[in-house]
Amino acid sequence: MTPEELRRRYGQMWIISPAVVGGWYAVRRTSLSVYAQEHGLSEIRCGTSPTELARRLEEETRLEQRPWQRIATSRDRAS
């Protein structure tokens, strides 16, 4: 996958850039809720190449589309 293909595919939701020391990173254009973060979603994803970053962003897409069940947090356990 080329950097341009990566940007075309994921650029609506992610800001995609080459990293200073090599590799690539993507930052979400909008912040995630605490609830989304507790369900495994990330605000930043990295890869050594555009192809690897595309795989990681596809993982995020699958997580976003998966039905979420409420999971117990440390705040719940303290109550």
KAWO-V189866 format. One line per field, one symbol per residue. ss: DSSP state (h for helix, s for strand, l for the rest). phi: phi as a letter, one per 40 degrees, with the letter a starting at -180 (. if undefined). burial: b if it has 16 or more other C-alpha atoms within 10 Angstrom, else e. A space follows every 10 residues. Layout:
BEGIN
ss=???
phi=???
burial=???
END
This chain:
BEGIN
ss=llhhhhhhhh lllsssssll lllsssssll lllhhhhhll lllssssllh hhhhhhhhhh hhhhhlllll lllhhhhhl
phi=.cdccdcccb ccbbcbaccc chgbabbccb cccddccccg cbcbbbacad ccccccccdc ccccccccbc bcbcccccc
burial=eebeebbeeb beebebebee eeebbbbbee eeeeeeeebe bbeebbbebb bebbebbeeb eebeeeeeee eeeeeeeee
END
